[in-house]
Amino acid sequence: MNDTKVNNSQFDFNSENAPAAEATSYKCPSCGGVLVFEPQKQSLQCEYCKNVIHLDDNNPDPTAYGFDNDSELEPQVWGEERHSVKCKSCGASTVFDAYIVADKCPFCGNSNIQEEVITTGIMPESVIPFKITEETAIARYKKWLKGKWLAPTKLKKGVNSQYIQLTGMYVPCWSFDAGTSSFYTAMAGEYYYVTVYRTETRNGKTEQVPHQERRTRWYPVSGQYLEDFRDYVVDSSIHIDDDMMASIQPYNMEELTPYKSEYLSGFKAERYSVDLKTGWETAKERLSHLIENGIRAQISADEVRDIRFKTSYYSKRYKHILLPLWFSSFKYKDKIYGYMINGQTGKVDGKSPLSPWKVTALVIAILALAGLGYYLINMYTGR
């Protein structure tokens, strides 16, 4: 296997003066075969002769842009080396390498797709390259499925790697940085205890039994809460299951690197379908919950209620980033179950069918334990 290291001056994938063939696909300098990004090597590798092309790893830190800089929001294109198809069924737009022939939508599987011109938009600023190979992702998925105790045994034993086909997709996201200042009012509660007597019957005798009863003393509080948020991620796709996407996070944002189209070679990338303004409104809504939790912790009382606060945001910046994701689905008894694997960490989440027999057994076991607990309590208290 050849192992070649080249710099951009020797092998310029993005040069405007490069021949058209080089602009539309990444060709191996040794045999002319197709180069694809190899997650384990973090390099391009020829599918035929296995020649390795190392990417320049002297990357500057990813740039975040201020919200009010209109020049940064000027339309940009993804580059001549990519093309896009749109699904007429679910509406998803997917960006492919120019040499990939798309025959179906990677999201819904429908073959009713049409070629579309890549319209202008905000260019991806940063990307976390795939680190988990398809083989590793399949192994992680099989382990995850086997750990689903309530899934049908027949399903778990029948999982065969050769029948699992994953789609490697870069999911578009907005990453936000912002400082926050929140002025708040709330009611704080502190616990105190009093002794109360209750009439109880023990061994046939009626007694006054002392008990410690907890009560809460409430008082008003107010103050200022400060928190800086960095790389808060909101996916910008309407076609990705938000809950499932949240479950396979976090991504290690320290591994963000400036966008290079080479990282997409051999993979797909969805174009964002949630614009920057909508993404920021979603981020603020979610950040408000984190801010409320932070205020609650800062008050540091036994209980906190009636929190009211107003937040000011400053030093707001954004990045349009691409995050790696493996995903697929399977059919079981005429129902489709989807799943995702984090393309950086290998964390898995998805949906799986439930075995009626196992669910019934679990319910019976819970009821039996509850009945045993009730019997022991009655026996202990003499009721």
N, C-alpha and C positions, 0 to 999 in steps of 0.2 A: 504493500500500500504506500503510495506517495504521500508525503507530508510537507506541503508547501506553505510558506508564509509570504504574503504579499502585502504591500501597503496600497493606499488608494491611488497613488500615482501609477502603480503597475497594473492595477486591476480596478478601474474606476467604474463602479456599477451605476453611478448617478451622473456621470458626465454628460452634459448636453451635446458634446461633440462626438460621443461614442456612436458607433454604427448602430443602425436600427435593431439588428439581431441582438446585440448586447443590451440594448435598452429594454427589450421585451422579455428576455429570459436570461437567467444566470447560467452561462455555459462554462463547462470545465475547460481550463486552458490545456489540459493534457489530452483529453479524448473528445471533447465537444459535447459530452453528456450533460444532463441537467443537474445543477447544484441545488441542494436543499439544506435548510438549517438543521443541524444535528444537536439536540439538546445536551447530550452527555459531553460532547466536545466543545460546545458553544462556538461552533464554527460551521462553515458551509462544507458539505461533503458531496462528492459526485455519486449518484445512484448506481453508476456502472463500474467505474474503475476505483472507487473509494478514495480518490484523491481528496485531501483536506485543504481547504482554504481558510486560514485563520483570519478572523476579523480584527481590525484595529481596536485594541482594548484601552487605548489612551483617550478615554471619553471625558469631556467636561461634565460638570454636574448639570442635571436637567434644569431647564429654565422655566420658571413660573412667571406668568404674565399678570399685570394688574388689570382689574376689571374695567377701568375707565379709559384704558389705552385703546382707542378705536382702531388704531393702525394694526394692532395685534389681532384684531378680529376680521381683517380683510380676508376675503375668500382665497383659499389655496387649494391646490390639487394634490392628490396622493402620488402622482408621478406617472410617467408614460408606461411603466412596466406592469401596471395593474389594470384589471378590468372588473366590471361589476355586473351582477345579475340581480333582478328583483323577482321575488316570488309573487305570483298573482293570487295565491291562496292566502298567505299570512302577511304579505307585504314587506317581509324582511329583505334588506339590501345587503349583499355579501360581496366583499372585495376578494378577488382571487389573483394568483399569479397569472400572467398572460398566457402561459402554456397549459394551464389547467382547463379542461373542458368540463363545465358544470352541467350535470344532467338532472339534478334534483336539488331542492332546498335543503340545506343542512339543519334547519330548524324543524320544519314540519314534514319533510320527506316528499312533498308534492313535486311532481315533475313539470308542473305548469309554470315555467320560469321564462323570462325574456332578458336579453342583453340590454343594458342601459348605459348611457354615457355617464361617467363619473362627474357629477356636478361639483362645483366648488364648495368649500367648507373649511372648517378649522382643521389644519393638518395635525396629526398626532405629534405631540411634543416628546413623549417618553414611552418606553416600553419595558416590561419585564419579560425577557426572553424565556421560552420554554426551557425548563430544567428536567422535567419528568418526561421520559420517553413513553411512547404508546404501550410498549410491553410492560413497563413499570406501572403505568396507570391501570392497565387491565388487572395486574396482580393486586394492586391496592383495592380495586373495586371488588374482586372476588373475595378478598379478606373481609371487606366491609359487609358484603352480602351474607357471608357465612356467620358473621357476628349478629345478624338479625334473628334473634331467637324465635320470634313469632312468624317468621317467613316460612312458607311451606318447605319441608325437608326435600321434597322432590325437586323443587326449583334450585335449592342451594347445591344439591349433588349433581344437578344437570348442567351447571355452568361450565362451558367449555371455551377455553381461550380462543380457539380457532374460529368460533362463531361470533365473537365479540368484535364489533367494528366501531371504533371511536372516531369522532371528528375533532381535530385540533383547531381551535378557534381562538383568535385574539378578540376579547370583548372590549368594546370602547367604554371608557369611564371618564368622569371629571374628577380631578383631584384638587381639593381646595385647601388653602392656608388662610387663616384669619385669626386676628386677635379679637377678644371679646371683653366687654365691660358691662356687667349687669348690676343694676341697683334693684334690691329686693326688699319685700316685707313678708313676714310669715308669723305663724304662731308656733312657739316651741313648747314642748311638754316635758316635764320631769316627773319621774315616778316617785311615789312615796307609799308607804304601807301602813295600814291600820289593822288592829286586831278586832275581829268580829266573831260572835258566837253563833253557832248553828245547832239546831236540834237534830240529833242523829240517834238511830236505834242500833245498838251493838249488843249482840248476844241476848236479845230480848229486853234490854234495858234502854230507856230513853235518857240521853245525856246532852249537856250543852258543851259542844266541842269548839275550842278556839281555832280560828283560821286567820292567816295573814291575807288580807285583801289589798290588791294593788289599785292605787288610784293615780290620777294624772293631774298635775298642777300646770295650767297653761299661762303663758305670758307672751306679749308681742316682742318681735325682734325685727331688726332691719340692718342693711349693710350693703357692701359692694363685693361682687364676686368677679375675679379676673381669671381668664384661662385662654391660653393660646392653643389653637388647633393646627396641626400640620398633617398634610397628606390625608385629609378626610375624603374617602372615596365614595362616589355615587355612580352607579353604573348608568350609562347613557343609552341603554337598549331597552326597547319596549317588548322585545321578544325573549328576554332571559327571565327565568323565574327568580324574582328578587329575594324571596326567602331562602331558596336553595343557594343562590349566589352568596348571600350573607353567611350561610352556614359553613361554606368552604373557606371563608376568610379566617384570619387575616393573611394578606400577602406581605412579604417583607419588602417594604418600600425603599429600604436602603439599596436594593438591587435594581432600582429604576435606572435606566440608561437612556441617553438621547436616542430618539427614533432613527432606525435605519431600515430601509425596506428589505435588506438582506435577512433580517430576523423573521420576516413573513414568508420567506421562500419555502415552499412545501406545506404551508399552512393557509388558513383562511382568516379573514378579518372582517368583522361586521362594521359597517359605517354607522356612526351614531344616529339615533332616531329621537333622542331627547336633547334639545338645544341647551346651550350654556345657561341661559336665563332660567329655564325650568329646572335644570340641574342644581343651580344655586338655591332656588326656592326650596327644593327638596332637601338639600343639605341643611339649610337653616331650620327647617322643621325638625329634622332629626337631631341637630345640634342642641336645639332647645331642650330636648329630653336629657341630654348629657349635662347641660348647664344646670337644669333643675336638680339633677342628682348631685352635682358638685355643690350647689347651694345647700342642699340637705346635709351633706357631709360637713360643710364649713360651719353650719350652725351647731352641729355636734350635740344634739339633744336626744333624749330617749325617743321622742316622737316629734315629727314636724308636719304641720298641715297648713292649708290655705296659703301656699307659696304664690306670690305674685312678683313678677320681675319684668324689666324692660332691658333689652340687650342692644348695645351698639357694637357694630362690627367695624374694624379698621385693618389696614394693611392687608386687604383682601387680594388674593392671587389665585390663579388657577393653572392647571395643566390638563391637556387632553392626553390621556394615557391609554395604552393597550395592555390588558392583563391576559395571561395564558390560561386556557381552559380546555380540558377534554370533556366531551359530553356524548351521550348516546341514550338509547332507550331500548326496551324489550317488550315483547307482547306476551302476556300470560292470561290465558282464559279470556281472550277477546278484549283485554284491557291493556293500554299502553302505560308503562312506568318509565319515567325519565330519571337520569342521574348525571352528576357532574363530578369531575376530579380537578382539583386545583393543579394547574400545569406547572406551578413552581414548587409547592410543598407536598403535593400528593394527597391532600385532605379530600375526603369523599363525602358526598351527601346525595340523597335521592329518595325516590319512593319505591316501595316494595309491597307486594301483596301480603295479606295476613292469612295464616292458616286458621280456619274456623275451629278445628280441634284444639289447637294450641291456645287460642283465645278463650275457649270454653274451659280448658284445664286451668288457665290462669285465674279466671273468675272464681271457679270452684275453690282453688287454693286460697284466694284472698278471703272469701266468705268463711272458709273453715278456720283461718287464722283469727278473723274477727270474732267468730263464735267462741273460740278457745279463750281469747282475751277477755271477752265479756264474762265467761264462766269463772275465770280466775279472779277477776275483780270482785264479782259477787261473793265468791268463796272467801276472799280476803276480808271484805267488809262485813261479812255475816248477814248479808241480805238474802 
